[in-house]
Amino acid sequence: MAGSSPESGQSRRPGAASLAVIGAGVAGCALAAGLRRGGWDGSLVLWEAGRGPGGRAATRRSRQDALWRLDHGAPLLNLVEADDPELLGPLLAQGWLVPWREPVAMLQGDGTLGPAEADPLLRGRLYRGRQGMDDLGRGLLALAEAQGPPGRLATGYGTLVRHLEALPQGGWRLADSAGTVLGEADWLVLSSTLLAHPRARQRFGWSEVPLQRASAGLGDRDLEAALAAIASMELTARTNLMLTIDASAAARWLALPFRLLGLDAEAQRRWGLRRVAIQPLVDGRCAVVAHADGERVPTRAGAPANTPANTPANTPEDATVIAPMETALAGALAPWLEDRPADDEGLAGVSRRQLMRWGAAFPHPPGLAAASMVCPTSRVAFCGDFIAGAGFGRIEGALRSAQALAGRLLALVLLLCLALGSPATAAAEAASYRCDGDLLLAISDNGAVDAPGIPNTAAGTVPGATVLLEWRGLRLQLPRTNNAGPPSYTDGLWWWSLEDPDQPRFLHRRGGIESFSCQAIPAAAPPADGR
């Protein structure tokens, strides 16, 4: 396990911002790797309700059967965009990922096989974890652990964060379902929608959505807009049937002309399944995972299709789903498997049957706009496959959104030390504005000045000072001019000046001169109840 165990009330080292990440799925682990490889030396804690990293790209293991392991969620990583994520190279070089070499296919509604490229998961460049898909998450954490000072990266597995509290001095406090404080951090990152989406109330019976409650009264319009967008997302549940096949019957499964089988829309309607994965085990057995959307799970007549998420395995409710899904699987694979069990029978050679239910975790487009990933005023950020853009809804989207967020946080927090302000950057000051409707963050920094004795100081700045502007995905570093009067900054193309600090001048030279209307955003204050 990467990192050390986080401790309640963990102290924060002066001069380095601390960050809490909710979720150690691919996005959370990739964010940790991107930040640490980019120079992050502050405290970084990943809180995860599961027993290890990976999320929907985890590998299931058994305490009773040491040779049994199963990729019960995502069976592979596929990359469609032309450029590879920055973290792919190190993962391949260190052997955490390997190219996928097994056959893939698409089952069509007429029962024939077609090209796999029609399945969004099976097109592009395909990779798998060397020992299991959890190697992806473990590899990302290993990359993170290899960088930065020791002891500054921690993981808290088996912990469901239930309560969030905005601190009066800025930052966030996290607590579990019993109200026990887990820790505090300057920045909060959600790598899934759980604590921000209304489904939390239905899934866990909570009376409120944690981040919505904690942010009430902060007055951060960007966070409010992001939460509204997340709340409007449609999310799909997934039910996976997991079968363990004895060695005596595994040979015919492993001889099938595919290891991964997608189903086209007509085939999904016919059999109620979405995808089938066949995974060999080291002792001659194999495992089979049949995926079905939560709304289309085959069930016995009169049985509810959507058993509540987190229902324990092998309950009476599971029996109403396992047998019909097994029958549907047998029907879909009958041309090759030649095994058609009766309704009250199962497939030959199956020694173990289980269900895995992923709650409403699979997002539908359009997702959260990338421009809304960071809310600097409240120090909240988001990453994951629910972020709009390349790879949306897949591991690729989780990787790329985490990579993008790491770059933005490094610019906002690491390089500028916004949250705490080390002695070297004590002169840095941040202010938020809304310019032509979009958030702009301005950080003025006196920095290292070559000639501090220059007489024409203005508002405490001297020539050699800079302002850094974050706006619409742009990062501009503008040097202070030598002009008399209030501070002004320019690089010859962009102009920023503070004649009126509440309405600064923001100009761009592009042929003519573009002028952007800017208004200062008052610093957010905590609500009256301190939350």
HUBELUR-V58758 format. One record per residue. RES is the residue in three letters. SS is DSSP state (H for helix, E for strand, - for the rest). PHI is phi in whole degrees, 0 to 359 (none if undefined). NEAR is the number of other ideal C-beta (glycine too) atoms within 8 Angstrom. Layout:
# HUBELUR-V58758
res-><RES;RES>
ss-><SS;SS>
phi-><PHI;PHI>
near-><NEAR;NEAR>
This chain:
# HUBELUR-V58758
res-><MET;ALA;GLY;SER;SER;PRO;GLU;SER;GLY;GLN;SER;ARG;ARG;PRO;GLY;ALA;ALA;SER;LEU;ALA;VAL;ILE;GLY;ALA;GLY;VAL;ALA;GLY;CYS;ALA;LEU;ALA;ALA;GLY;LEU;ARG;ARG;GLY;GLY;TRP;ASP;GLY;SER;LEU;VAL;LEU;TRP;GLU;ALA;GLY;ARG;GLY;PRO;GLY;GLY;ARG;ALA;ALA;THR;ARG;ARG;SER;ARG;GLN;ASP;ALA;LEU;TRP;ARG;LEU;ASP;HIS;GLY;ALA;PRO;LEU;LEU;ASN;LEU;VAL;GLU;ALA;ASP;ASP;PRO;GLU;LEU;LEU;GLY;PRO;LEU;LEU;ALA;GLN;GLY;TRP;LEU;VAL;PRO;TRP;ARG;GLU;PRO;VAL;ALA;MET;LEU;GLN;GLY;ASP;GLY;THR;LEU;GLY;PRO;ALA;GLU;ALA;ASP;PRO;LEU;LEU;ARG;GLY;ARG;LEU;TYR;ARG;GLY;ARG;GLN;GLY;MET;ASP;ASP;LEU;GLY;ARG;GLY;LEU;LEU;ALA;LEU;ALA;GLU;ALA;GLN;GLY;PRO;PRO;GLY;ARG;LEU;ALA;THR;GLY;TYR;GLY;THR;LEU;VAL;ARG;HIS;LEU;GLU;ALA;LEU;PRO;GLN;GLY;GLY;TRP;ARG;LEU;ALA;ASP;SER;ALA;GLY;THR;VAL;LEU;GLY;GLU;ALA;ASP;TRP;LEU;VAL;LEU;SER;SER;THR;LEU;LEU;ALA;HIS;PRO;ARG;ALA;ARG;GLN;ARG;PHE;GLY;TRP;SER;GLU;VAL;PRO;LEU;GLN;ARG;ALA;SER;ALA;GLY;LEU;GLY;ASP;ARG;ASP;LEU;GLU;ALA;ALA;LEU;ALA;ALA;ILE;ALA;SER;MET;GLU;LEU;THR;ALA;ARG;THR;ASN;LEU;MET;LEU;THR;ILE;ASP;ALA;SER;ALA;ALA;ALA;ARG;TRP;LEU;ALA;LEU;PRO;PHE;ARG;LEU;LEU;GLY;LEU;ASP;ALA;GLU;ALA;GLN;ARG;ARG;TRP;GLY;LEU;ARG;ARG;VAL;ALA;ILE;GLN;PRO;LEU;VAL;ASP;GLY;ARG;CYS;ALA;VAL;VAL;ALA;HIS;ALA;ASP;GLY;GLU;ARG;VAL;PRO;THR;ARG;ALA;GLY;ALA;PRO;ALA;ASN;THR;PRO;ALA;ASN;THR;PRO;ALA;ASN;THR;PRO;GLU;ASP;ALA;THR;VAL;ILE;ALA;PRO;MET;GLU;THR;ALA;LEU;ALA;GLY;ALA;LEU;ALA;PRO;TRP;LEU;GLU;ASP;ARG;PRO;ALA;ASP;ASP;GLU;GLY;LEU;ALA;GLY;VAL;SER;ARG;ARG;GLN;LEU;MET;ARG;TRP;GLY;ALA;ALA;PHE;PRO;HIS;PRO;PRO;GLY;LEU;ALA;ALA;ALA;SER;MET;VAL;CYS;PRO;THR;SER;ARG;VAL;ALA;PHE;CYS;GLY;ASP;PHE;ILE;ALA;GLY;ALA;GLY;PHE;GLY;ARG;ILE;GLU;GLY;ALA;LEU;ARG;SER;ALA;GLN;ALA;LEU;ALA;GLY;ARG;LEU;LEU;ALA;LEU;VAL;LEU;LEU;LEU;CYS;LEU;ALA;LEU;GLY;SER;PRO;ALA;THR;ALA;ALA;ALA;GLU;ALA;ALA;SER;TYR;ARG;CYS;ASP;GLY;ASP;LEU;LEU;LEU;ALA;ILE;SER;ASP;ASN;GLY;ALA;VAL;ASP;ALA;PRO;GLY;ILE;PRO;ASN;THR;ALA;ALA;GLY;THR;VAL;PRO;GLY;ALA;THR;VAL;LEU;LEU;GLU;TRP;ARG;GLY;LEU;ARG;LEU;GLN;LEU;PRO;ARG;THR;ASN;ASN;ALA;GLY;PRO;PRO;SER;TYR;THR;ASP;GLY;LEU;TRP;TRP;TRP;SER;LEU;GLU;ASP;PRO;ASP;GLN;PRO;ARG;PHE;LEU;HIS;ARG;ARG;GLY;GLY;ILE;GLU;SER;PHE;SER;CYS;GLN;ALA;ILE;PRO;ALA;ALA;ALA;PRO;PRO;ALA;ASP;GLY;ARG>
ss-><-;-;-;E;-;-;-;-;-;-;-;-;-;-;-;-;-;-;E;E;E;E;-;-;E;H;H;H;H;H;H;H;H;H;H;H;H;-;-;-;-;-;-;E;E;E;E;-;-;-;-;-;-;E;H;H;H;-;-;E;E;-;-;-;-;-;-;-;E;E;-;-;-;-;-;-;E;E;E;-;-;-;-;-;-;H;H;H;H;H;H;H;H;-;-;-;E;E;E;-;-;-;-;E;E;E;E;-;-;-;-;-;E;E;-;H;H;H;-;-;-;-;-;-;E;E;E;E;E;-;-;-;-;H;H;H;H;H;H;H;H;H;H;H;H;-;-;-;-;-;-;-;E;E;E;E;-;-;-;-;-;-;E;E;E;E;-;-;-;-;-;E;E;E;E;-;-;-;-;-;E;E;E;E;E;-;E;E;E;E;-;-;-;-;-;-;-;-;H;H;H;H;H;H;-;-;-;-;-;H;H;H;H;H;H;-;-;-;-;-;H;H;H;H;H;H;H;H;H;H;H;-;-;-;E;E;E;E;E;E;E;E;E;E;E;-;H;H;H;H;H;H;H;H;-;-;-;-;-;E;E;E;E;-;H;H;H;H;H;H;H;-;-;-;E;E;E;E;E;E;-;-;-;-;-;E;E;E;E;E;E;E;E;H;H;H;-;-;-;-;-;-;-;-;-;-;-;-;-;-;-;-;-;-;-;H;H;H;H;H;H;H;H;H;H;H;H;H;H;H;H;H;H;H;H;H;H;-;-;-;-;-;-;-;-;-;-;-;-;E;E;E;E;E;E;E;E;E;E;E;E;E;E;-;-;-;-;E;-;H;H;H;-;E;E;-;-;-;-;E;E;E;-;-;-;-;E;-;-;-;-;-;-;-;H;H;H;H;H;H;H;H;H;H;H;H;H;H;H;H;H;H;H;H;-;-;-;-;-;-;-;-;H;H;H;-;-;-;E;E;E;E;E;E;E;-;-;E;E;E;E;E;E;E;E;-;-;-;-;-;-;-;-;-;-;-;-;E;-;-;E;-;-;-;-;E;E;E;E;E;E;-;-;E;E;E;E;E;E;E;-;-;-;-;-;-;-;E;E;E;-;-;-;E;E;E;E;-;-;-;-;-;-;-;E;E;E;E;E;-;-;-;E;E;E;E;-;E;E;E;E;-;-;-;-;-;-;-;-;-;->
phi-><none;286;78;252;285;291;243;300;71;305;285;248;284;303;89;219;287;257;219;248;250;268;108;249;285;300;296;297;292;293;297;301;295;296;294;292;290;272;110;294;241;275;292;218;237;254;255;222;287;281;275;193;280;123;61;285;249;268;242;273;232;235;290;270;226;294;267;261;211;211;279;272;243;294;275;199;249;240;243;255;294;296;270;280;302;300;277;296;305;298;294;289;297;268;82;288;243;224;299;281;245;276;289;231;204;237;273;264;299;274;88;260;265;234;294;289;299;290;270;303;279;253;260;87;267;252;221;222;289;300;256;157;294;290;298;295;295;294;294;298;292;295;297;293;294;285;245;78;291;294;82;259;242;223;234;241;280;67;231;265;287;250;239;236;222;282;277;302;274;98;97;221;244;246;218;272;294;274;88;289;291;268;168;231;207;287;235;239;237;257;262;212;270;306;277;237;250;302;299;300;293;288;290;247;73;288;279;207;272;307;288;298;293;292;269;299;92;288;74;267;295;291;293;300;293;295;294;295;295;294;298;275;292;268;235;250;277;221;242;244;268;247;242;254;254;299;302;294;248;288;301;287;292;288;270;298;283;201;253;232;232;270;239;285;301;294;294;297;293;288;249;75;247;247;199;229;237;242;232;290;255;290;258;98;284;216;237;231;238;251;264;219;296;303;278;233;292;297;222;293;305;84;271;293;283;244;292;305;300;71;294;302;295;61;270;304;296;297;299;288;250;300;298;296;294;294;295;297;298;298;294;294;260;305;300;249;271;53;222;240;290;289;302;263;238;240;297;292;84;279;257;208;230;215;247;234;251;269;297;291;247;258;280;258;296;268;84;278;300;300;294;261;294;238;241;297;299;262;60;234;217;225;207;142;286;271;278;299;135;301;80;309;79;228;301;304;296;297;297;290;294;294;298;294;294;302;297;290;292;298;291;277;248;294;292;254;50;296;290;246;72;286;305;291;235;296;279;289;227;247;217;250;223;246;243;51;89;246;295;234;252;244;237;265;217;293;56;271;262;289;226;295;275;302;288;273;288;216;53;82;257;224;305;114;286;224;234;249;243;245;202;52;82;271;234;246;245;248;282;290;281;264;291;287;94;301;300;221;221;199;245;97;250;246;225;223;214;238;304;239;301;280;220;294;273;227;233;222;268;214;77;267;249;268;240;249;281;234;229;292;258;302;301;291;245;292;295;298;275;84;265>
near-><5;10;11;6;7;12;6;8;7;12;4;12;9;6;9;13;12;17;17;14;14;14;15;18;17;15;17;19;17;17;15;15;13;15;15;16;10;10;8;12;8;14;12;15;16;15;15;16;6;11;4;12;19;18;16;9;15;15;14;10;7;8;4;3;6;4;8;11;11;11;16;10;13;11;11;11;14;14;12;8;8;2;4;7;11;7;14;12;8;8;13;11;6;9;7;13;14;9;6;9;3;7;7;13;13;15;13;11;9;5;6;6;8;10;6;12;7;10;12;6;10;13;10;6;7;11;13;11;14;9;6;9;16;13;13;17;17;13;13;17;17;11;15;18;10;6;7;10;5;4;5;12;15;13;15;12;11;7;10;6;13;8;11;14;11;13;10;6;4;7;13;16;10;16;13;11;6;5;7;7;10;12;13;13;14;14;16;13;15;16;16;13;14;11;13;14;13;7;11;12;11;8;12;6;5;9;3;7;13;14;12;11;10;12;14;8;9;13;7;12;8;12;13;9;9;14;12;8;11;13;11;5;13;5;12;12;15;13;16;14;15;15;14;13;14;10;7;5;11;15;6;8;12;9;5;11;6;11;9;16;11;15;13;13;6;9;13;13;8;8;11;12;16;10;13;14;12;13;12;8;13;4;6;5;14;12;13;13;15;14;11;15;11;13;8;11;14;12;10;7;4;3;9;7;8;8;10;6;9;7;11;5;8;8;8;5;9;12;9;13;16;11;12;14;16;16;11;13;16;13;9;13;11;10;5;7;11;5;9;6;11;4;6;4;5;8;12;7;9;13;7;7;11;8;13;11;13;12;9;12;12;10;14;8;7;4;12;13;8;11;7;12;13;11;12;13;12;12;13;16;14;17;17;16;13;14;14;9;10;8;15;13;12;12;13;14;16;17;16;13;16;17;13;11;16;13;10;12;15;13;12;12;15;14;7;13;15;11;12;10;9;10;5;6;10;7;7;13;7;10;10;13;13;11;11;6;4;9;10;13;13;13;14;12;13;11;8;4;10;4;8;6;4;8;4;8;8;9;7;5;10;12;11;13;14;12;14;13;15;12;11;5;5;7;7;9;9;14;11;14;8;5;5;4;6;8;12;12;12;11;8;4;7;12;12;14;10;10;7;6;7;5;8;13;9;12;10;10;11;6;3;5;6;8;7;9;7;13;8;11;10;5;6;9;6;10;10;4;5;7;10>
